[in-house]
Amino acid sequence: MMKIMIVDDERDVEFLFRQEFRKEIKQGLVDLCYAFSGSEALEYLNSHNPPEVVCILSDINMPGMTGLELLKTVKDHFPNIRVSMITAYSDEYNYKMAMNTGAEHYFTKPIDFSKVKKEVFNLS
């Protein structure tokens, strides 16, 4: 089973991902966990040694630690975890920063879950 972490300060995103991945969750292919801030995500990763998470899908624009800051910290401390960014406000600067910092992919909202699933399941 693949453990995927969703990091987004908007709590309704949890319901959206659960709905979109309900078949894969039911089949035991995916286990989703959630963090509602970058610092909460790091707390989770640091409390599991080694972290079970293989993939993180993180929003870029969050209060406190941004998704780009989270990406850099995860890549520095957990280089094997794949991180993809999600944003409602796609711009060249954030795209370049994300890709140069080691993001696997850059998804824009509204999220195309067929693309997300394709990327997630190519990771295994």
MIFI-191592 format. One record per residue (C-alpha): x, y, z; residue number from 1. Coordinates in steps of 0.1 Angstrom, whole numbers, m for minus. Last residue first. Example, Ala and Ser with C-alpha at 12.3 -4.5 7.8 and 13.67 -1.06 7.14 Angstrom:
<pts>
     xx     yy     zz  num
    137    m11     71    2
    123    m45     78    1
</pts>
This chain:
<pts>
     xx     yy     zz  num
     54     27    m72  124
     58     62    m85  123
     38     57   m117  122
      8     53    m96  121
     10     88    m82  120
     17    104   m116  119
    m13     88   m133  118
    m34     94   m103  117
    m26    132   m104  116
    m32    133   m142  115
    m66    117   m138  114
    m73    139   m108  113
    m72    171   m129  112
    m71    195   m100  111
    m90    228   m104  110
    m65    239    m96  109
    m30    236   m111  108
     m6    207   m108  107
     32    210   m107  106
     51    177   m108  105
     81    160    m94  104
     92    189    m73  103
    130    191    m68  102
    139    226    m58  101
    144    237    m94  100
    109    224   m103   99
     92    242    m75   98
    111    275    m80   97
    105    274   m117   96
     68    269   m113   95
     65    294    m85   94
     82    321   m107   93
     63    312   m139   92
     29    316   m124   91
      1    292   m116   90
    m23    306    m90   89
    m46    278    m78   88
    m16    257    m69   87
     m6    221    m63   86
     30    210    m59   85
     44    175    m62   84
     68    159    m37   83
     85    125    m40   82
     99    112     m7   81
    134     98    m12   80
    152    130     m3   79
    137    131     32   78
    157    158     51   77
    168    183     24   76
    140    173     m1   75
    114    176     27   74
    128    210     38   73
    129    224      2   72
     93    212     m5   71
     80    226     28   70
     94    260     19   69
     78    257    m16   68
     45    247      0   67
     46    278     22   66
     53    277     59   65
     30    301     78   64
     m2    306     58   63
     m5    283     28   62
      0    291     m9   61
     19    262    m25   60
     m5    233    m19   59
     12    200    m13   58
      9    166    m28   57
     34    144     m9   56
     45    109    m20   55
     62     80     m4   54
     50     85     32   53
     60     57     56   52
     85     80     72   51
    115     61     86   50
    112     68    114   49
     77     82    118   48
     74    112    141   47
     96    134    118   46
     72    129     89   45
     42    138    110   44
     58    169    125   43
     70    179     90   42
     34    178     77   41
     21    198    107   40
     48    224    100   39
     37    227     63   38
      1    231     73   37
    m32    212     72   36
    m17    178     71   35
    m35    148     57   34
    m30    111     53   33
    m41     90     24   32
    m36     52     22   31
    m35     39    m13   30
    m38      5    m31   29
    m60    m11     m5   28
    m88    m17    m31   27
   m112      6    m10   26
    m85     33    m10   25
    m81     30    m48   24
   m118     32    m53   23
   m122     62    m29   22
    m93     81    m45   21
   m115    110    m59   20
   m138    111    m29   19
   m111    109     m3   18
    m92    136    m23   17
   m122    160    m23   16
   m130    153     14   15
    m94    162     24   14
    m95    193      2   13
   m124    206     23   12
    m99    214     50   11
    m82    242     31   10
    m47    246     46    9
    m34    220     22    8
     m9    191     26    7
    m20    157     12    6
      2    129     22    5
      3     96      2    4
     10     62     17    3
     13     34     m9    2
      0      0      0    1
</pts>
